[in-house]
């Protein structure tokens, strides 16, 4: 396993960063943002080539999702990509099976409800295509829990990458601030009470990034990924909560202003962290998987 970012992934990161940077404040407009995400072909990034996708795998997709997290730009992409993941396995004549071409091109988008940390049944997950259309259950498209489970795990890995990107952005802003801000005649970074917690969080950030890439690799190589996906999402949620809180703290009062980027990241984190389950629920799920033997053989050998 080599999780070093390769040349293609660097180009992918740069392309997303440039595209979103050009949008500027206009990225707050959902329609403008969705147009940009579609132009980047992000809905089709992982989909099978036979279905019209790019088939680049989750290992490349998590690079893109980290950049989206750093820009806090997602819109309906996560739910649309999850729906595409399911549509590839849906009955061709079902409501979901016929929607795949439009979802891949970005002409359609999806809204998903009912996902969580507990591995929901297919009839508990509702999909709405192109609001205000009526939602329907994934079970109506012939999807079984055996198909839904891996799709949920991949969604968890994507969301973990998104949270890692948000945490990275918060820490980058905090690190830049403490290198410039002075108090008592010294830069804030010179105070150990400020610099040490930030340094520890940067280590945690890199550990979380590597864990996300490992989970993506497990998925792409057909290995068991459920446990790894749950754990990386729980860890990324804890990381973002601490990183956003620390970034607010080192900024002092100005960190509480909504015009401050770290304040907006902190507020967005409240919605993004529990999107697919709270860290507490995810850690509980991970513990249950370990107790019941839900550990892939490679991971079992690594920890024994």
C-alpha positions in Angstrom: 0.0 0.0 0.0 1.4 3.4 -1.0 -0.9 6.3 -0.2 1.4 9.0 -1.6 -0.5 11.4 -3.8 0.4 10.7 -7.4 0.6 13.1 -10.3 -3.0 12.5 -11.4 -4.3 13.1 -8.0 -2.3 16.3 -7.7 -3.9 17.5 -10.9 -7.3 16.6 -9.6 -6.8 18.5 -6.4 -5.5 21.5 -8.4 -8.3 21.5 -10.8 -11.0 21.4 -8.1 -9.2 24.1 -6.1 -9.0 26.4 -9.2 -12.6 25.8 -10.3 -14.0 26.6 -6.9 -11.6 29.5 -6.4 -12.9 31.1 -9.6 -16.4 31.0 -8.2 -15.6 32.9 -5.1 -18.7 34.1 -3.2 -20.9 32.8 -6.1 -20.2 29.3 -4.7 -22.9 30.1 -2.1 -25.5 29.9 -4.9 -26.6 26.2 -5.0 -27.2 26.3 -8.8 -23.8 27.9 -9.5 -22.0 25.4 -7.3 -23.8 22.4 -8.8 -23.0 23.6 -12.3 -19.3 23.8 -11.3 -19.3 20.3 -9.7 -21.0 18.8 -12.8 -18.5 20.5 -15.1 -15.7 18.8 -13.2 -17.5 15.5 -13.8 -17.5 14.7 -10.1 -20.9 12.9 -10.2 -19.4 10.4 -12.6 -15.9 10.0 -11.0 -16.4 6.6 -9.6 -19.3 5.2 -11.7 -18.5 2.2 -13.9 -17.4 3.0 -17.4 -20.1 0.6 -18.8 -22.7 3.0 -17.3 -21.0 6.1 -18.7 -18.8 6.9 -15.6 -15.1 7.5 -15.4 -14.4 4.5 -13.1 -11.6 6.1 -11.3 -12.3 4.4 -8.0 -12.8 5.6 -4.5 -9.0 6.0 -4.0 -9.1 8.9 -6.4 -12.5 10.2 -5.3 -11.4 10.8 -1.7 -8.7 13.2 -3.0 -11.5 15.2 -4.6 -13.7 15.0 -1.5 -11.0 16.3 0.7 -10.6 19.4 -1.5 -14.4 19.8 -1.5 -14.3 19.7 2.3 -11.6 22.4 2.4 -13.9 24.6 0.3 -17.0 23.4 2.3 -18.5 22.9 -1.2 -20.7 19.9 -1.6 -24.4 20.7 -2.3 -26.3 17.6 -3.3 -23.2 15.9 -4.5 -22.8 13.3 -1.7 -26.4 12.2 -2.0 -26.2 12.2 -5.8 -23.0 10.0 -5.8 -24.6 7.6 -3.3 -27.6 7.3 -5.6 -25.4 6.7 -8.6 -23.7 4.0 -6.6 -27.0 2.3 -5.9 -28.4 2.9 -9.4 -25.6 0.9 -11.0 -27.1 -2.1 -9.2 -30.8 -1.3 -9.5 -33.3 -3.0 -11.7 -33.2 -1.4 -15.2 -36.9 -0.8 -15.2 -37.1 0.7 -11.7 -37.4 4.4 -10.8 -33.7 4.5 -9.9 -32.3 2.4 -12.8 -33.7 4.8 -15.5 -32.2 7.8 -13.7 -28.6 6.9 -14.1 -27.7 8.8 -17.3 -29.2 12.1 -16.0 -27.4 11.7 -12.6 -24.0 11.0 -14.3 -24.3 14.1 -16.5 -25.4 16.4 -13.7 -28.7 17.1 -15.3 -30.4 15.4 -12.4 -29.5 15.4 -8.7 -30.7 13.4 -5.8 -31.7 14.0 -2.2 -31.3 11.0 0.2 -32.8 10.6 3.7 -32.7 7.7 6.1 -28.9 6.9 6.1 -27.2 6.5 9.4 -24.6 4.6 11.3 -26.6 1.5 11.9 -26.7 0.0 8.4 -30.4 0.8 7.5 -32.6 -1.6 5.4 -33.2 -0.5 1.8 -36.8 0.3 2.6 -35.7 2.8 5.2 -33.7 4.9 2.7 -35.7 7.4 0.6 -34.5 9.0 -2.6 -35.9 12.1 -4.2 -34.9 12.9 -7.8 -35.1 16.5 -9.0 -37.2 18.0 -6.2 -40.2 18.4 -5.9 -40.7 14.9 -7.3 -42.1 12.3 -4.8 -39.5 10.3 -2.9 -39.3 6.5 -3.2 -37.6 3.8 -1.2 -34.5 2.1 -2.5 -36.2 -1.2 -2.0 -38.5 -0.2 -4.8 -35.6 -0.5 -7.2 -34.7 -4.1 -6.2 -31.8 -3.1 -3.9 -31.1 -5.5 -1.0 -29.2 -4.8 2.2 -26.3 -6.8 0.6 -26.0 -4.2 -2.1 -26.8 -1.2 0.1 -24.2 -2.1 2.8 -21.2 -1.5 0.6 -22.7 1.6 -0.9 -23.2 3.0 2.6 -19.6 2.2 3.5 -18.3 4.0 0.4 -20.5 7.0 1.3 -19.0 7.0 4.8 -15.5 7.0 3.4 -16.3 10.0 1.1 -17.8 11.9 4.0 -14.8 11.2 6.1 -12.6 12.7 3.4 -14.8 15.7 3.3 -14.5 16.2 7.1 -10.7 15.8 6.9 -10.7 18.5 4.3 -12.7 20.8 6.5 -10.4 20.1 9.4 -7.3 20.8 7.2 -8.8 24.2 6.2 -9.5 25.1 9.8 -6.0 24.2 10.9 -4.3 25.9 8.0 -6.2 29.2 8.9 -5.3 28.8 12.6 -1.6 28.1 11.8 -1.4 31.2 9.6 -3.1 33.3 12.2 -0.7 32.3 15.1 2.3 32.9 12.9 1.2 36.5 12.3 -0.7 37.6 15.5 1.4 39.1 18.3 0.7 39.3 22.0 3.0 40.5 24.8 5.6 41.2 22.2 5.7 37.7 20.8 4.1 35.8 18.0 1.3 33.5 19.2 3.1 30.5 17.7 6.0 31.1 20.2 3.7 30.1 23.1 3.7 26.4 23.7 0.1 26.4 25.0 -0.9 27.6 21.5 1.6 25.8 19.2 1.6 22.3 20.8 -2.1 21.6 20.5 -2.0 22.7 16.9 1.0 20.5 16.2 -0.8 17.5 17.8 -3.9 18.2 15.6 -1.8 18.3 12.5 -0.4 14.9 13.4 -4.0 13.6 13.9 -5.0 15.2 10.6 -2.3 13.2 8.7 -3.3 10.0 10.5 -7.0 10.5 9.6 -6.0 11.2 6.0 -4.0 8.0 5.8 -6.9 6.0 7.4 -9.3 7.4 4.8 -7.0 6.4 1.9 -6.6 2.9 3.4 -10.4 2.5 3.7 -10.7 3.6 0.0 -8.0 1.1 -1.0 -9.9 -1.7 0.8 -13.0 -0.8 -1.1 -11.3 -0.6 -4.5 -9.5 -3.9 -4.0 -12.7 -5.8 -3.0 -11.7 -6.3 0.7 -14.0 -5.9 3.7 -14.4 -2.2 4.3 -17.4 -1.8 6.7 -15.4 -1.6 9.9 -12.7 0.7 8.4 -15.4 3.0 6.9 -17.2 3.4 10.2 -14.0 4.0 12.1 -12.5 6.6 9.7 -15.8 8.5 9.7 -16.0 8.5 13.5 -12.4 9.6 13.7 -12.8 12.3 11.1 -15.8 13.7 13.0 -13.9 13.9 16.2 -10.9 15.5 14.5 -13.1 18.2 12.8 -14.9 19.0 16.1 -11.6 19.5 17.9 -9.9 21.3 15.0 -12.8 23.8 14.5 -13.0 24.4 18.2 -9.3 25.0 18.5 -9.2 27.3 15.5 -12.0 29.4 17.1 -10.0 29.5 20.3 -6.7 30.7 18.9 -8.6 33.5 17.0 -10.1 34.8 20.2 -13.2 37.0 20.0 -12.8 37.6 16.2 -13.1 33.8 15.7 -16.8 34.1 16.8 -17.7 36.5 14.0 -19.7 34.9 11.1 -17.5 36.9 8.7 -14.5 34.9 9.9 -13.9 31.7 7.9 -13.2 29.6 11.0 -16.6 30.5 12.4 -18.3 29.4 9.2 -16.4 26.1 9.3 -17.4 25.6 12.9 -21.1 26.2 12.1 -20.9 24.0 9.0 -19.3 21.2 11.0 -22.4 21.0 13.2 -24.3 19.8 10.1 -21.6 17.7 8.4 -20.3 15.7 11.4 -23.6 13.9 12.1 -24.7 13.6 8.5 -24.1 9.8 8.4 -24.1 9.2 12.1 -22.7 10.9 15.2 -19.1 9.9 16.2 -20.6 8.3 19.4 -23.0 6.2 17.3 -20.3 5.3 14.8 -17.8 4.2 17.5 -20.5 2.1 19.1 -21.1 0.5 15.7 -17.4 -0.1 15.3 -17.3 -1.8 18.7 -20.2 -4.0 17.8 -18.5 -5.0 14.5 -15.3 -5.9 16.4 -17.1 -7.9 19.0 -19.0 -9.8 16.4 -15.9 -10.5 14.3 -16.5 -7.8 11.6 -12.8 -7.3 11.1 -11.2 -7.8 7.7 -8.3 -10.4 7.8 -5.6 -7.9 6.8 -6.6 -5.6 9.6 -6.8 -8.5 12.1 -3.2 -9.5 11.2 -2.1 -5.9 11.6 -3.4 -5.5 15.1 -2.6 -8.9 16.5 
